[in-house]
């Protein structure tokens, strides 16, 4: 409390990697917004709490982008904040009776020290399990989707909880053999491009190989919209190429269809720069990911 906090936006840059020229700071505590021409500023907080801090950066072309974080401010009378919990499952889609490794080793107390106790709920009706180490294993006797959680405790006994969803595939799964009482879920779809900043009439590689159905199997077909008005392209493989005739920023979308006929989509912005005028300002490149994907109902998702 009342200690200056240093905020650093020096990693912000325009589409050519040059520093931004203007920064507008919102410190999340009701104080007036602050405008600077440098990427670093400081701000003290009068009261303990968690404050949503944001900065809006502007490049020399007048293009804007935002970034944000949560700033924690400790109460000096109670400096021990709660721990942070994390949970990974390996593999995320398993077979019946296959041991699944659940890893909470990224969990830590408020000061970054390891937690001391872990209480596991495997979501299948088996008894909860308590360990003093952050890694455990558990097999599943039946197919299905199980909500798995771990409650971690620090040395002060303060808890925090993390969860994942464990999928267990039925044996010899086919669309016709999928149990009707188990609902189908859409596939997870992801796409990337190489290069992210292309030249006109040069092929761009679009890759959706990370796309999977809810059992972890590859999707069966892909419909590509390259965002430049050309006809949609359908492929049975997750990689395709496309060249753009003109410079610009193009909204690319791929729709993947899995073996159950379920659909999912992913998007990106493809930059195409004119080599004769590379300094012609274009909108910045945007990217977004989420963790975990998929998530449970009411489970916080990190974007």
N, C-alpha and C positions, 0 to 999 in steps of 0.2 A: 504494500500500500504506500502511495506517494513516492515510490521509487521510479525514476524514468525508465521507460521501456523503449528499446531501440527497434524500430521497424525498418526493414531493408527490402526494397523492391528493385535492387540493382540487377537482378537477373531478367528483368523485363526488357523487351527489345522489339523493334519493328520487324517487318517481314524480311529485311536484309541483315538482321542481327545488330542493327545500330541502336544505341540507347534511346529511350523515350525522352521527351522534353518537358513533360508536365505531369504532376502527380497530385491527385485529390484524395485526401485521407479522411476516412470516417472511423473514429476510434470506438464507436459502439456504446459510449457511456453518456450520450446526450450532449456532449460538448460540441462546439461548432466545428464544421469540417475545416480541414487545413489544406492549403494548396502550396506545393513546393515545386521548384525546378530541379531539385536534386532527388536522388532515389532513396535517401535515408533520412529518417526523422525520428524524434523521440516524443514520448507522451507519458505523463504519470497518471495513475488512477487513484481516486480518493477512497474508494471502497473495494473490499474483496468481491470476487465474483468471476464469471466467465463472460467475456465481452466479444461480440462479433465485429471484428475489424475488417475493413475493406479498403482497397485502394483502386482508383480509376486512373489508368495511365493513358497518355495521349502521345502519339508519335509526331514526327515533324510534318506528316501529311494530314494531320488532324484526325487520324483514326484512333478509336478508343478501345480499351479492353479492361476487364476487371479481374481482381484476385481477392481472396478473402482467407481469414484464419480466425480461430478462437483464442483470445488471450486470457489466460488464467491469472488471477490476482489473489494471492494468499492472504488469509487472515492471520496476522502475527500472533494472535492468541491461540490459533489452531492451525499450525503450519502444515499439518499432514493432510494432504488432499487424498481422494480416493485412488485406488489402483486403476490401471488400464488393462482390459482383458482382450485377448485375441485368440482365434481358434482356426486351425486349418485341418482339413480331412484329406487323407491320401490312401487310396484314390477317391475322388468325389463320387464316382459311380463304381460300385463293387458287385461281385457275384455273391450268391448265397454261400454262407459259411466261410467267406474270404475275410481274414482279419483286416480291419480298417485301422490305420494309424491316425489318432487324433493328437494334434500338436498345439499346445498352448504356450510354447516357449517364448513367444513374442510378448507375452503378458509381463507387466512390471508394476511396481509400486509408483507412487507419485514422483519419487526421486530417481526412477530408472532402475531400481534394484529388483531382482527376481522375487516373484511371489513365493509363498511358503506352503500353501495348501490349495488343492484343486479338487473340486467335487464335480463328478461327471454324471450327466443324465443322457443316456444313449437313445432315449425316445422310443424304445421298443417294449417298455414295461418291465425290463429287467431292473434289479435293484441299483440304486445310485452307487457310484464307486468313488472313494476318496483316496487321493495319492498325495505324496509330497514332492513328486517330480512332475514336470509339465507334459509328459508324453505317455500315452497309454494306447492300448489296442482293444478292439471289440469286433466280433463277427456277428452277422445277422442271419437268423434262421429262415426268414421269409423275405420275399421280394416286397418292395414298397418304398415309400419316401419317409424318412425318419427325422424329426427335429432333434438335433443333438445340441446340448449346451454344456458349458463348463462355468462354474462359479469359482473365481480365484480370490484368494485372501492374502493380504499383506501381513507384515509382522505385527501391526496394530489390530488385526482381525477385521479390517475393513474389506468389504466384498466388491466385486465387479463381475459382470456376466457377459459372455460372448456365446454365439450360437452359429451353427451351420446346418445345412440340410443334406443328409446322407441318402443317396439313392441306391437301391439294391435291385438289380435287374432280374427278372424271371429267367429261368433256364430256356435256351433256344427261343429267344423272343423273335416273333414275327408280327406284323400288323394284325394278322388273322388270329394269332394266339394270345394277344394282349388281353388280360382280364378286363371284362366290361365294367367291373366295379371300381377299377382304378382309373381315375381321370387322366386324360392325355394333357401334356403341357407343351407349349410352343418351344421351338429350338432356341438355343443361344446363338446369336449371329454377330460376327465381328468382321471388319474389313480394314485393309490398309492399302496404301498406294506407294509405288516406287517409280520415279522420284516424287516427293511431295510437291516440289516446284518444278514443273516440266516446261518444255519448249513446244511451240506450235509444230504440229505435224510429226512429232516424235512420240513413239508408243509409250504409254503409261501402263505399268503392271498393277492390276488390282487383285488382291489376294484375300480370300475369305476362308482359308483352310482351318482357321481356329473355330469356325462355326460347327456346332454339334447339336444333335437332338438331345432330349432330356435323359437319354440313357448313355450319352457320351459317344454315340456313333456318328459318322459323317452324314451330312445332309445329302440329298439325292439330286437336287436340281437348284439352279441359281438363275434369277432374272435380274439383269443389270440395266440400270438407268444411269447413263453417263452425264445427264444434266445439261447437255448441249443441243437438245432437240433431235438427236439422231434416234432411230428406232431402238426399242428395247431389244436386248440380246439375251437369249436363254442358253445356258450351258449345263452340262452334267458334271463338270469339274469346277473346283472352287477358284481357279485362277484364269484370268482373261486379260487381254490387252486392248487399249483404245488410244487413238491419237486425236488430239484436238486441233481444229483448223485455226482457231483464233485465241489470242491471250484472254485471260479472264479468270474468274473464280467460279467453279462449277460444282453444284450440289449433286454428289454421286450417291446412289442408293442401290443396295443389293437386297433382294428378297430371296431367302433360302427356304426350301421345302424339304421336310424330312420324310423318312420312310412311312410315317403315319399320316402324311398329308398335312401336317401342321406347318404353319408359316411363321417366320420371323424376319426382321429386317435390320439393317445397320446402314449408317450414313457417314460420309465425310465430305470435306470441302477440298476440291482439287485445284491447286494454283497452276496456272499456265502463264508464263512470263514472256513478253516479247524481247528476244535477244537484242534487237536494234534499239530498244528503249527500256532497259532493265530497271531504270529508276522510276518508271511510271507507277504511281502508288496503286496498290491493290489492297483489298481487305486482309487483315491478319489471318494466319492459319489457325484453326480451332480444332482441338482434340478433347475427347471426354471419355473417361472410363469409370466403371463402378465396381465397388468391392463391398460385400460379396455379390456374386451374380451366379445363380439366383439367390434371393434373400427370403427370409421368413416374414410373415405378417408382423408388423410393428418392430421388426429388427432394423436398427439404424443402418443405412447404406451410405458408404463413403463414395463421393463423386469427385 
